Amino acid sequence: MTKKGNFKCPVFLTLSLLANKWAIGIIHNLLQAENHTMRFGELQKTLHNITQAELTKQLREFEKSGIIERHMFPQIPPKVEYKLTKLGLSLTTPIDSLSKWAEENAHLVQENINKFNSDNNIK
């Protein structure tokens, strides 16, 4: 990464957006939502145990990167919606592929973790 925060490798840039605890869940929920749009509270309810601060941080990163757009409605109480952009929607195929791989291989990954822990006396 350069001093300005720009990544020279597109893979590192992409992974920096998606490789955290909540990113895939947020995108997945928006992909499943009607019109790929959700309000903050709706997103927070679907992501059990995410804090308001963490969700805000992740949504800002996605907005900054062009993955989502934020729509604020001038009303009382305030209404804000988050919607996947065309760029965000283009993550459908990679996320579906990753989900399929996980479904097919999660048991093997868990078996390997268990074996490693057992072989190394890790509880």
N, CA, C and O of each residue as an XYZ file, in Angstrom:
492
protein
N       0.850     -1.174      0.000
C       0.000      0.000      0.000
C       0.896      1.237      0.000
O       1.924      1.257      0.677
N       0.526      2.233     -0.729
C       1.289      3.476     -0.760
C       0.862      4.373      0.394
O      -0.100      4.076      1.102
N       1.583      5.470      0.574
C       1.275      6.382      1.675
C      -0.123      6.973      1.578
O      -0.730      7.295      2.599
N      -0.638      7.120      0.368
C      -1.970      7.700      0.190
C      -3.076      6.669      0.390
O      -4.254      7.006      0.272
N      -2.724      5.429      0.688
C      -3.737      4.400      0.895
C      -4.151      3.711     -0.383
O      -5.106      2.935     -0.377
N      -3.464      3.971     -1.480
C      -3.791      3.318     -2.743
C      -3.064      1.986     -2.834
O      -1.891      1.883     -2.478
N      -3.756      0.987     -3.305
C      -3.163     -0.325     -3.459
C      -2.667     -0.478     -4.886
O      -3.352     -0.102     -5.838
N      -1.471     -1.032     -5.027
C      -0.933     -1.272     -6.360
C      -1.492     -2.553     -6.957
O      -1.517     -2.707     -8.178
N      -1.934     -3.459     -6.124
C      -2.468     -4.738     -6.591
C      -3.987     -4.732     -6.443
O      -4.492     -4.526     -5.339
N      -4.726     -4.954     -7.529
C      -6.187     -4.929     -7.441
C      -6.756     -5.990     -6.501
O      -7.805     -5.779     -5.893
N      -6.074     -7.124     -6.378
C      -6.558     -8.171     -5.473
C      -6.481     -7.690     -4.029
O      -7.424     -7.884     -3.262
N      -5.365     -7.062     -3.649
C      -5.240     -6.547     -2.288
C      -6.286     -5.474     -2.006
O      -6.857     -5.428     -0.917
N      -6.531     -4.622     -2.978
C      -7.547     -3.584     -2.815
C      -8.913     -4.209     -2.559
O      -9.628     -3.809     -1.641
N      -9.263     -5.186     -3.371
C     -10.562     -5.846     -3.229
C     -10.666     -6.569     -1.896
O     -11.673     -6.456     -1.197
N      -9.621     -7.311     -1.546
C      -9.657     -8.037     -0.276
C      -9.698     -7.097      0.918
O     -10.274     -7.439      1.951
N      -9.099     -5.921      0.795
C      -9.156     -4.969      1.908
C     -10.590     -4.524      2.178
O     -10.927     -4.172      3.308
N     -11.430     -4.538      1.152
C     -12.841     -4.180      1.324
C     -13.667     -5.327      1.894
O     -14.599     -5.103      2.666
N     -13.324     -6.551      1.514
C     -14.194     -7.691      1.804
C     -13.709     -8.602      2.919
O     -14.487     -9.405      3.434
N     -12.452     -8.498      3.302
C     -11.884     -9.448      4.258
C     -12.025     -8.946      5.693
O     -11.032     -8.660      6.363
N     -13.241     -8.844      6.143
C     -13.482     -8.561      7.554
C     -14.751     -9.299      7.978
O     -15.450     -9.889      7.154
N     -15.022     -9.256      9.234
C     -16.098    -10.072      9.805
C     -17.474     -9.791      9.206
O     -18.288    -10.708      9.102
N     -17.755     -8.559      8.813
C     -19.121     -8.185      8.457
C     -19.360     -7.912      6.982
O     -20.513     -7.896      6.552
N     -18.333     -7.700      6.201
C     -18.490     -7.223      4.820
C     -19.367     -8.126      3.962
O     -20.313     -7.653      3.333
N     -19.066     -9.406      3.930
C     -19.824    -10.320      3.073
C     -21.277    -10.393      3.539
O     -22.188    -10.445      2.714
N     -21.498    -10.397      4.841
C     -22.861    -10.431      5.366
C     -23.670     -9.211      4.958
O     -24.847     -9.331      4.619
N     -23.055     -8.048      4.988
C     -23.741     -6.820      4.574
C     -24.109     -6.899      3.101
O     -25.251     -6.641      2.723
N     -23.139     -7.255      2.278
C     -23.402     -7.341      0.837
C     -24.432     -8.417      0.542
O     -25.336     -8.207     -0.268
N     -24.305     -9.566      1.189
C     -25.266    -10.660      0.976
C     -26.685    -10.207      1.315
O     -27.618    -10.472      0.556
N     -26.854     -9.530      2.442
C     -28.187     -9.065      2.839
C     -28.744     -8.043      1.858
O     -29.938     -8.060      1.559
N     -27.902     -7.162      1.359
C     -28.361     -6.192      0.357
C     -28.709     -6.885     -0.958
O     -29.654     -6.483     -1.638
N     -27.959     -7.913     -1.318
C     -28.281     -8.671     -2.536
C     -29.649     -9.336     -2.425
O     -30.370     -9.442     -3.417
N     -30.009     -9.784     -1.228
C     -31.273    -10.487     -1.013
C     -32.457     -9.539     -0.833
O     -33.608     -9.942     -1.002
N     -32.178     -8.292     -0.492
C     -33.245     -7.335     -0.180
C     -33.970     -6.866     -1.441
O     -33.419     -6.867     -2.541
N     -35.223     -6.466     -1.237
C     -36.006     -5.906     -2.340
C     -35.300     -4.664     -2.882
O     -34.933     -3.768     -2.121
N     -35.117     -4.617     -4.182
C     -34.398     -3.525     -4.859
C     -32.965     -3.351     -4.354
O     -32.349     -2.307     -4.568
N     -32.439     -4.377     -3.684
C     -31.065     -4.346     -3.150
C     -30.864     -3.140     -2.240
O     -29.796     -2.529     -2.219
N     -31.921     -2.809     -1.485
C     -31.936     -1.610     -0.649
C     -32.406     -1.966      0.754
O     -33.361     -2.724      0.925
N     -31.720     -1.406      1.770
C     -32.135     -1.605      3.160
C     -31.838     -0.341      3.961
O     -30.953      0.445      3.623
N     -32.605     -0.177      5.026
C     -32.336      0.894      5.976
C     -31.311      0.392      6.988
O     -31.106     -0.812      7.138
N     -30.673      1.329      7.676
C     -29.627      0.999      8.636
C     -30.120     -0.007      9.675
O     -29.473     -1.025      9.923
N     -31.267      0.287     10.275
C     -31.804     -0.589     11.317
C     -32.113     -1.987     10.820
O     -31.911     -2.966     11.538
N     -32.601     -2.083      9.592
C     -32.882     -3.395      9.001
C     -31.591     -4.194      8.844
O     -31.537     -5.380      9.169
N     -30.562     -3.533      8.346
C     -29.270     -4.208      8.194
C     -28.736     -4.665      9.541
O     -28.250     -5.787      9.677
N     -28.827     -3.793     10.531
C     -28.294     -4.125     11.848
C     -29.014     -5.333     12.447
O     -28.382     -6.172     13.088
N     -30.320     -5.428     12.245
C     -31.083     -6.570     12.769
C     -30.680     -7.881     12.108
O     -30.696     -8.929     12.754
N     -30.317     -7.834     10.826
C     -29.951     -9.071     10.127
C     -28.544     -9.535     10.471
O     -28.199    -10.696     10.253
N     -27.738     -8.637     11.003
C     -26.350     -8.958     11.348
C     -26.233     -9.001     12.866
O     -25.878     -8.007     13.500
N     -26.528    -10.133     13.429
C     -26.549    -10.280     14.882
C     -25.196     -9.894     15.481
O     -24.146    -10.307     14.989
N     -25.240     -9.109     16.533
C     -24.075     -8.699     17.318
C     -23.195     -7.629     16.678
O     -22.160     -7.290     17.250
N     -23.556     -7.087     15.529
C     -22.765     -5.984     14.980
C     -23.132     -4.712     15.733
O     -24.306     -4.453     16.000
N     -22.126     -3.930     16.071
C     -22.396     -2.676     16.767
C     -22.773     -1.598     15.756
O     -22.475     -1.707     14.567
N     -23.421     -0.574     16.245
C     -23.792      0.549     15.388
C     -22.538      1.177     14.787
O     -22.512      1.523     13.606
N     -21.501      1.320     15.608
C     -20.255      1.927     15.129
C     -19.607      1.087     14.030
O     -19.129      1.631     13.035
N     -19.589     -0.223     14.204
C     -18.967     -1.096     13.203
C     -19.755     -1.096     11.899
O     -19.164     -1.075     10.819
N     -21.078     -1.121     11.989
C     -21.897     -1.087     10.777
C     -21.709      0.245     10.051
O     -21.577      0.276      8.827
N     -21.699      1.335     10.800
C     -21.474      2.653     10.204
C     -20.127      2.699      9.491
O     -20.034      3.183      8.363
N     -19.095      2.199     10.142
C     -17.751      2.179      9.556
C     -17.728      1.386      8.253
O     -17.166      1.840      7.256
N     -18.335      0.205      8.262
C     -18.319     -0.644      7.064
C     -19.126     -0.016      5.932
O     -18.695     -0.042      4.779
N     -20.284      0.545      6.245
C     -21.099      1.192      5.217
C     -20.367      2.387      4.602
O     -20.460      2.618      3.397
N     -19.649      3.135      5.418
C     -18.876      4.270      4.890
C     -17.776      3.794      3.943
O     -17.531      4.413      2.907
N     -17.115      2.694      4.300
C     -16.074      2.145      3.418
C     -16.672      1.711      2.085
O     -16.098      1.972      1.027
N     -17.820      1.054      2.137
C     -18.481      0.628      0.902
C     -18.947      1.829      0.081
O     -18.855      1.824     -1.146
N     -19.445      2.853      0.763
C     -19.885      4.055      0.051
C     -18.687      4.751     -0.605
O     -18.756      5.159     -1.765
N     -17.608      4.879      0.134
C     -16.395      5.512     -0.383
C     -15.862      4.763     -1.604
O     -15.325      5.378     -2.525
N     -16.008      3.446     -1.610
C     -15.489      2.601     -2.691
C     -16.456      2.448     -3.854
O     -16.103      1.872     -4.883
N     -17.676      2.960     -3.700
C     -18.656      2.859     -4.778
C     -19.412      1.546     -4.809
O     -20.054      1.225     -5.809
N     -19.347      0.778     -3.723
C     -20.058     -0.501     -3.638
C     -21.531     -0.262     -3.310
O     -22.411     -0.961     -3.813
N     -21.784      0.723     -2.468
C     -23.160      1.090     -2.123
C     -23.329      2.594     -2.307
O     -22.359      3.347     -2.385
N     -24.583      3.000     -2.374
C     -24.891      4.428     -2.335
C     -25.844      4.662     -1.174
O     -26.673      3.816     -0.840
N     -25.704      5.818     -0.581
C     -26.508      6.203      0.584
C     -27.512      7.247      0.132
O     -27.152      8.259     -0.470
N     -28.782      6.985      0.432
C     -29.846      7.936      0.088
C     -30.464      8.449      1.384
O     -30.985      7.675      2.187
N     -30.399      9.756      1.574
C     -30.987     10.373      2.760
C     -32.251     11.106      2.333
O     -32.240     11.901      1.393
N     -33.337     10.825      3.038
C     -34.622     11.441      2.725
C     -34.882     12.575      3.712
O     -34.753     12.376      4.920
N     -35.248     13.762      3.221
C     -35.476     14.914      4.100
C     -36.833     14.816      4.798
O     -37.818     15.408      4.355
N     -36.866     14.079      5.864
C     -38.110     13.917      6.614
C     -37.779     13.727      8.081
O     -36.623     13.520      8.451
N     -38.804     13.802      8.905
C     -38.649     13.588     10.342
C     -39.560     12.435     10.732
O     -40.757     12.492     10.451
N     -39.040     11.390     11.368
C     -37.631     11.175     11.677
C     -36.819     10.919     10.408
O     -37.373     10.545      9.374
N     -35.501     11.123     10.493
C     -34.655     10.937      9.321
C     -34.751      9.510      8.774
O     -34.879      8.546      9.530
N     -34.686      9.401      7.472
C     -34.717      8.098      6.811
C     -33.509      8.015      5.885
O     -33.305      8.875      5.028
N     -32.712      6.966      6.073
C     -31.537      6.738      5.240
C     -31.602      5.315      4.720
O     -31.849      4.376      5.478
N     -31.379      5.161      3.429
C     -31.346      3.837      2.809
C     -29.989      3.612      2.162
O     -29.336      4.540      1.686
N     -29.590      2.349      2.162
C     -28.343      1.937      1.531
C     -28.688      0.973      0.414
O     -29.458      0.031      0.599
N     -28.103      1.223     -0.754
C     -28.420      0.416     -1.931
C     -27.133      0.014     -2.634
O     -26.202      0.810     -2.753
N     -27.090     -1.235     -3.102
C     -25.948     -1.667     -3.892
C     -25.922     -0.922     -5.219
O     -26.958     -0.745     -5.860
N     -24.759     -0.497     -5.619
C     -24.571      0.138     -6.923
C     -24.368     -0.959     -7.970
O     -24.357     -2.146     -7.647
N     -24.210     -0.551     -9.201
C     -23.896     -1.512    -10.261
C     -22.597     -2.247     -9.917
O     -22.489     -3.455    -10.125
N     -21.627     -1.521     -9.397
C     -20.367     -2.139     -8.977
C     -20.608     -3.146     -7.851
O     -20.049     -4.242     -7.867
N     -21.433     -2.776     -6.882
C     -21.762     -3.691     -5.789
C     -22.483     -4.933     -6.272
O     -22.207     -6.042     -5.813
N     -23.408     -4.743     -7.199
C     -24.140     -5.889     -7.758
C     -23.218     -6.830     -8.521
O     -23.506     -8.022     -8.636
N     -22.116     -6.308     -9.042
C     -21.179     -7.165     -9.772
C     -20.459     -8.147     -8.852
O     -19.763     -9.042     -9.330
N     -20.618     -7.990     -7.537
C     -20.045     -8.945     -6.583
C     -20.893    -10.205     -6.438
O     -20.487    -11.142     -5.750
N     -22.054    -10.243     -7.069
C     -22.955    -11.392     -6.949
C     -22.262    -12.696     -7.309
O     -22.281    -13.639     -6.517
N     -21.657    -12.772     -8.472
C     -21.034    -14.021     -8.922
C     -19.879    -14.445     -8.020
O     -19.835    -15.608     -7.617
N     -18.937    -13.555     -7.682
C     -17.865    -13.995     -6.788
C     -18.365    -14.444     -5.416
O     -17.855    -15.417     -4.861
N     -19.355    -13.747     -4.867
C     -19.879    -14.142     -3.555
C     -20.612    -15.471     -3.658
O     -20.480    -16.315     -2.771
N     -21.381    -15.675     -4.719
C     -22.047    -16.966     -4.922
C     -21.029    -18.091     -5.058
O     -21.225    -19.175     -4.508
N     -19.949    -17.843     -5.783
C     -18.902    -18.857     -5.949
C     -18.239    -19.177     -4.615
O     -18.000    -20.344     -4.302
N     -17.946    -18.157     -3.837
C     -17.340    -18.363     -2.528
C     -18.289    -19.125     -1.610
O     -17.860    -20.011     -0.872
N     -19.569    -18.786     -1.650
C     -20.569    -19.488     -0.832
C     -20.652    -20.958     -1.217
O     -20.724    -21.828     -0.348
N     -20.643    -21.233     -2.506
C     -20.695    -22.618     -2.980
C     -19.464    -23.388     -2.510
O     -19.577    -24.518     -2.034
N     -18.285    -22.772     -2.645
C     -17.061    -23.420     -2.190
C     -17.144    -23.714     -0.690
O     -16.774    -24.800     -0.244
N     -17.630    -22.745      0.079
C     -17.740    -22.919      1.527
C     -18.681    -24.064      1.875
O     -18.370    -24.882      2.740
N     -19.828    -24.128      1.209
C     -20.781    -25.207      1.469
C     -20.177    -26.571      1.152
O     -20.422    -27.542      1.868
N     -19.394    -26.647      0.089
C     -18.808    -27.919     -0.325
C     -17.595    -28.315      0.510
O     -17.282    -29.501      0.610
N     -16.910    -27.351      1.107
C     -15.629    -27.645      1.736
C     -15.515    -27.299      3.213
O     -14.493    -27.603      3.829
N     -16.519    -26.681      3.795
C     -16.423    -26.267      5.201
C     -16.125    -27.443      6.117
O     -15.351    -27.314      7.066
N     -16.735    -28.590      5.837
C     -16.493    -29.756      6.692
C     -15.032    -30.204      6.607
O     -14.471    -30.645      7.611
N     -14.413    -30.102      5.445
C     -13.001    -30.473      5.301
C     -12.099    -29.486      6.037
O     -11.129    -29.883      6.683
N     -12.422    -28.213      5.938
C     -11.651    -27.202      6.657
C     -11.745    -27.460      8.155
O     -10.735    -27.421      8.858
N     -12.961    -27.726      8.648
C     -13.137    -27.982     10.078
C     -12.400    -29.244     10.515
O     -11.790    -29.263     11.584
N     -12.449    -30.306      9.696
C     -11.704    -31.532     10.011
C     -10.210    -31.253     10.107
O      -9.544    -31.750     11.016
N      -9.681    -30.467      9.184
C      -8.257    -30.132      9.210
C      -7.890    -29.309     10.436
O      -6.837    -29.525     11.037
N      -8.748    -28.369     10.811
C      -8.507    -27.579     12.020
C      -8.497    -28.486     13.238
O      -7.605    -28.394     14.082
N      -9.490    -29.361     13.328
C      -9.569    -30.281     14.465
C      -8.341    -31.182     14.535
O      -7.795    -31.399     15.617
N      -7.900    -31.708     13.392
C      -6.720    -32.586     13.356
C      -5.474    -31.816     13.772
O      -4.678    -32.307     14.571
N      -5.303    -30.622     13.239
C      -4.146    -29.803     13.601
C      -4.136    -29.536     15.103
O      -3.110    -29.699     15.763
N      -5.281    -29.124     15.637
C      -5.374    -28.842     17.070
C      -5.072    -30.078     17.898
O      -4.376    -29.996     18.910
N      -5.591    -31.221     17.475
C      -5.348    -32.474     18.187
C      -3.869    -32.858     18.126
O      -3.278    -33.220     19.143
N      -3.279    -32.780     16.948
C      -1.866    -33.138     16.767
C      -0.933    -32.221     17.544
O       0.175    -32.618     17.902
N      -1.374    -31.005     17.802
C      -0.534    -30.017     18.477
C      -1.006    -29.697     19.890
O      -0.593    -28.700     20.483
N      -1.879    -30.553     20.425
C      -2.405    -30.389     21.787
C      -2.971    -28.992     22.037
O      -2.727    -28.381     23.077
N      -3.722    -28.511     21.072
C      -4.372    -27.207     21.198
C      -5.844    -27.443     21.490
O      -6.515    -28.206     20.794
N      -6.336    -26.781     22.526
C      -7.745    -26.958     22.892
C      -8.570    -25.817     22.405
O      -9.781    -25.795     22.620
